[in-house]
Amino acid sequence: MTKINGVDTKVIENIVENYKKNPEEGIAGWSSSVEWIGGFYAEAQIGDHKPVLIEEPDWFSGSNKGPNPAELLLSALDGCLSISFIVTKSIRQPCCFLFNWVISRQYGYFSSSKNHFY
């Protein structure tokens, strides 16, 4: 097993090879449903995970039980970009400092994370 940045590169390489042979298996399906509870409070059921609480902050007449929808949207975008870049960089090693610098300048405003690409 070869791990780079915590990514098992062999698993990713096998998935890519499988999708090349069977492109229809590369079509992903995700599910999410949101149930309004009351006021500005709702719960999202995402796949098989625990419900995600969605709420507006106190200053906006909510009770701050969870992140608001805009925060969830930004987190989803940041997570997607970050994970995509880490996996891509882990598989394609000729990346360098310049790549990291460009990505951090281009997308850094989405994240307050202290983690950096290796």
Backbone bond lengths (Angstrom), bond angles and torsions (degrees), N, CA, C in turn:
res aa  C-N    CA-C-N  psi(-1)  N-CA   C-N-CA  omega(-1)  CA-C   N-CA-C  phi
1 M - - - 1.446 - - 1.531 108.52 -
2 T 1.325 116.28 127.51 1.448 121.96 176.58 1.525 108.52 -108.63
3 K 1.330 115.72 117.79 1.464 119.92 178.30 1.516 109.15 -112.53
4 I 1.311 115.78 128.81 1.456 122.82 174.69 1.524 106.14 -129.08
5 N 1.321 116.14 125.83 1.470 121.30 -176.97 1.527 111.49 57.25
6 G 1.319 117.49 29.83 1.459 121.56 -179.92 1.515 114.09 79.74
7 V 1.326 117.38 6.17 1.471 122.63 -178.69 1.522 109.00 -103.63
8 D 1.328 116.15 125.27 1.469 120.93 175.10 1.521 106.91 -76.68
9 T 1.320 115.97 97.67 1.464 120.94 -173.47 1.524 112.91 -63.53
10 K 1.326 117.42 -30.16 1.472 120.05 179.24 1.526 110.63 -64.58
11 V 1.331 117.33 -40.26 1.471 121.04 178.06 1.527 109.67 -60.87
12 I 1.336 117.10 -46.27 1.471 120.97 -179.24 1.522 110.43 -64.33
13 E 1.328 117.15 -44.30 1.469 120.46 178.58 1.527 111.13 -60.04
14 N 1.331 117.72 -40.96 1.473 121.27 178.34 1.526 111.29 -64.72
15 I 1.327 117.21 -40.62 1.470 120.85 177.93 1.519 109.85 -62.25
16 V 1.326 117.18 -45.45 1.474 121.12 -179.85 1.522 110.51 -60.81
17 E 1.319 117.17 -46.35 1.469 120.66 179.65 1.526 111.17 -62.20
18 N 1.333 116.76 -40.93 1.464 120.71 178.45 1.528 110.85 -63.14
19 Y 1.332 116.98 -42.38 1.465 120.23 -179.43 1.524 111.71 -68.63
20 K 1.335 117.23 -30.00 1.465 119.88 175.68 1.526 110.39 -64.72
21 K 1.337 116.21 -39.06 1.465 121.16 179.77 1.521 111.84 -77.54
22 N 1.330 117.25 -33.92 1.469 123.19 -176.59 1.524 109.57 -132.62
23 P 1.341 118.22 76.76 1.471 121.38 -175.04 1.531 114.13 -56.73
24 E 1.318 116.90 -30.81 1.466 119.60 -178.63 1.533 111.82 -63.99
25 E 1.322 117.25 -24.71 1.465 120.66 178.17 1.526 112.06 -75.26
26 G 1.324 116.12 -13.47 1.463 120.53 179.76 1.515 113.86 -84.14
27 I 1.314 116.73 -2.17 1.463 120.24 178.69 1.521 107.92 -81.75
28 A 1.316 115.00 113.73 1.469 120.04 -176.17 1.518 110.57 -88.75
29 G 1.299 115.31 151.40 1.452 120.79 175.77 1.517 109.56 -130.07
30 W 1.298 116.53 129.51 1.456 121.21 178.11 1.512 108.46 -124.04
31 S 1.313 115.12 157.65 1.463 118.47 178.26 1.518 109.88 -137.00
32 S 1.307 114.08 145.74 1.458 121.15 176.16 1.518 107.38 -155.33
33 S 1.315 115.93 136.87 1.457 119.51 173.95 1.518 107.57 -135.75
34 V 1.318 116.31 146.32 1.457 121.51 -178.05 1.519 108.59 -121.14
35 E 1.329 114.89 131.02 1.461 120.56 177.37 1.529 108.14 -112.76
36 W 1.318 116.43 123.19 1.455 121.25 176.92 1.519 107.95 -75.39
37 I 1.324 116.67 128.59 1.456 122.07 -179.39 1.520 110.81 -97.07
38 G 1.319 116.59 -41.38 1.463 121.83 179.07 1.511 110.19 159.40
39 G 1.313 116.17 151.99 1.465 120.46 -178.59 1.512 110.52 58.00
40 F 1.336 115.57 -127.83 1.465 121.12 177.01 1.531 111.33 -100.40
41 Y 1.309 117.37 18.71 1.464 121.78 -175.26 1.527 110.80 -105.86
42 A 1.337 115.04 133.03 1.466 121.98 177.10 1.526 108.51 -147.00
43 E 1.316 115.95 163.55 1.459 121.61 175.99 1.517 108.90 -126.09
44 A 1.319 115.43 132.54 1.462 121.25 177.80 1.523 108.81 -103.42
45 Q 1.305 116.19 132.05 1.462 121.70 172.96 1.522 106.39 -103.51
46 I 1.322 115.91 115.26 1.459 121.41 -176.06 1.520 108.13 -117.01
47 G 1.310 115.80 109.88 1.460 120.11 -179.01 1.516 110.90 57.13
48 D 1.329 115.94 -136.16 1.463 121.93 -178.93 1.536 112.85 -97.06
49 H 1.326 117.19 12.89 1.459 121.15 -175.67 1.533 111.78 -84.78
50 K 1.335 114.83 167.85 1.464 119.97 175.60 1.526 108.67 -61.59
51 P 1.334 117.98 150.80 1.472 120.04 178.21 1.530 111.68 -58.39
52 V 1.311 115.40 143.29 1.464 122.29 176.53 1.526 106.94 -99.55
53 L 1.325 116.06 123.86 1.456 120.76 179.18 1.520 109.10 -79.65
54 I 1.322 115.74 135.08 1.457 121.52 179.29 1.524 107.03 -123.53
55 E 1.321 117.07 127.41 1.461 120.44 -176.16 1.521 109.71 -157.58
56 E 1.272 116.39 150.98 1.463 121.32 173.55 1.526 108.88 -85.98
57 P 1.331 117.57 156.64 1.464 120.32 -179.54 1.540 112.30 -70.56
58 D 1.329 114.47 166.11 1.465 121.00 -179.89 1.520 112.08 -54.05
59 W 1.318 116.57 -43.32 1.466 120.11 -175.57 1.531 112.52 -65.83
60 F 1.342 117.03 -12.74 1.470 120.92 179.47 1.532 110.46 -112.03
61 S 1.312 115.85 25.87 1.467 122.92 176.37 1.527 112.99 74.01
62 G 1.329 116.51 17.62 1.462 120.60 175.00 1.520 109.21 -99.25
63 S 1.318 115.46 -168.83 1.468 119.10 177.18 1.528 111.79 -122.61
64 N 1.332 117.03 8.03 1.466 123.31 173.32 1.534 113.00 57.59
65 K 1.333 117.79 40.25 1.471 121.40 179.41 1.525 112.34 -76.84
66 G 1.317 116.17 -15.65 1.456 120.93 -179.27 1.515 109.73 -166.11
67 P 1.323 117.25 -178.57 1.460 120.35 177.95 1.524 110.80 -65.79
68 N 1.335 115.53 154.14 1.466 118.06 176.79 1.531 109.45 -84.08
69 P 1.325 118.22 168.72 1.468 120.53 -176.05 1.526 114.10 -57.16
70 A 1.341 117.55 -38.92 1.471 119.69 179.76 1.524 110.58 -64.51
71 E 1.332 117.62 -39.88 1.462 120.82 178.25 1.531 111.30 -64.54
72 L 1.323 116.40 -39.13 1.466 119.99 177.85 1.526 111.15 -65.98
73 L 1.323 116.43 -40.90 1.465 120.52 179.23 1.527 110.38 -63.21
74 L 1.339 117.02 -46.26 1.462 119.99 178.33 1.524 111.54 -63.87
75 S 1.330 116.73 -38.79 1.469 120.26 178.37 1.524 111.20 -64.47
76 A 1.335 116.42 -40.48 1.465 120.23 178.67 1.527 110.51 -64.17
77 L 1.321 116.58 -44.22 1.462 120.32 179.45 1.524 110.26 -64.61
78 D 1.323 116.91 -46.46 1.457 121.37 179.61 1.525 110.80 -61.84
79 G 1.333 117.17 -43.03 1.457 120.72 178.76 1.515 111.96 -62.34
80 C 1.317 116.30 -43.62 1.464 121.08 -179.63 1.529 110.74 -63.23
81 L 1.327 116.58 -48.09 1.467 120.09 179.97 1.526 111.33 -64.44
82 S 1.328 116.40 -47.15 1.468 120.15 -177.40 1.519 111.74 -61.24
83 I 1.320 116.85 -49.43 1.460 120.21 -178.41 1.525 110.77 -65.31
84 S 1.328 117.47 -40.62 1.468 120.48 178.17 1.517 111.34 -60.47
85 F 1.332 116.90 -44.21 1.461 120.04 -179.97 1.520 111.52 -67.05
86 I 1.338 117.67 -41.48 1.462 120.74 -179.85 1.522 110.61 -63.74
87 V 1.332 117.14 -45.49 1.468 120.00 179.83 1.520 109.98 -64.04
88 T 1.327 117.37 -46.07 1.466 121.02 -179.99 1.523 110.51 -60.77
89 K 1.320 116.43 -45.34 1.465 120.02 -179.71 1.523 111.08 -66.27
90 S 1.312 117.90 -35.83 1.462 121.03 -179.75 1.521 111.68 -67.90
91 I 1.323 116.97 -35.28 1.458 121.08 -179.30 1.530 110.89 -80.23
92 R 1.320 116.89 -38.96 1.470 121.76 -177.39 1.515 109.09 -107.61
93 Q 1.296 116.95 89.31 1.456 122.45 -172.39 1.526 116.72 -65.92
94 P 1.336 121.86 -21.18 1.457 118.33 -177.15 1.532 114.43 -67.50
95 C 1.314 118.21 16.95 1.458 120.48 175.49 1.522 108.79 -74.02
96 C 1.305 114.87 155.49 1.456 117.85 -175.78 1.522 110.94 -141.52
97 F 1.323 115.78 -173.23 1.455 122.27 -178.70 1.521 111.22 -55.79
98 L 1.339 118.04 -41.56 1.464 121.13 -178.06 1.526 111.17 -59.04
99 F 1.335 117.73 -42.64 1.461 121.63 177.06 1.525 109.83 -57.70
100 N 1.326 116.50 -47.92 1.458 121.12 -179.62 1.523 111.19 -60.73
101 W 1.315 116.61 -42.72 1.453 121.22 -177.81 1.532 110.49 -64.96
102 V 1.332 116.80 -45.45 1.467 120.78 179.87 1.525 110.63 -62.38
103 I 1.328 117.50 -45.63 1.457 121.11 -179.11 1.519 110.81 -63.43
104 S 1.330 117.16 -43.54 1.464 119.26 -178.36 1.525 110.68 -65.83
105 R 1.325 117.93 -34.02 1.472 120.29 178.74 1.536 110.66 -76.04
106 Q 1.328 116.38 -35.92 1.462 120.98 -177.17 1.519 111.90 -73.08
107 Y 1.322 117.08 -43.78 1.460 120.76 -170.85 1.522 114.11 -117.97
108 G 1.320 117.38 -1.48 1.454 120.87 -174.44 1.515 114.67 -58.48
109 Y 1.324 117.70 -26.21 1.464 119.46 -177.31 1.515 112.07 -70.51
110 F 1.316 119.34 -11.54 1.463 121.08 177.51 1.526 111.59 -81.26
111 S 1.329 116.57 -16.47 1.454 118.33 -169.17 1.520 111.55 -132.76
112 S 1.313 115.18 142.68 1.455 120.11 171.82 1.529 109.21 -105.73
113 S 1.324 116.01 12.98 1.462 121.69 -177.28 1.516 110.42 -63.36
114 K 1.316 115.84 143.35 1.459 121.40 177.41 1.523 111.25 -91.88
115 N 1.327 118.41 -4.62 1.458 121.24 179.66 1.531 110.17 -75.01
116 H 1.289 115.80 142.95 1.455 121.11 179.24 1.518 109.27 -123.24
117 F 1.317 116.48 158.10 1.452 120.61 176.54 1.512 108.79 -70.94
118 Y 1.322 116.79 145.39 1.466 121.00 177.66 1.485 109.35 -99.45
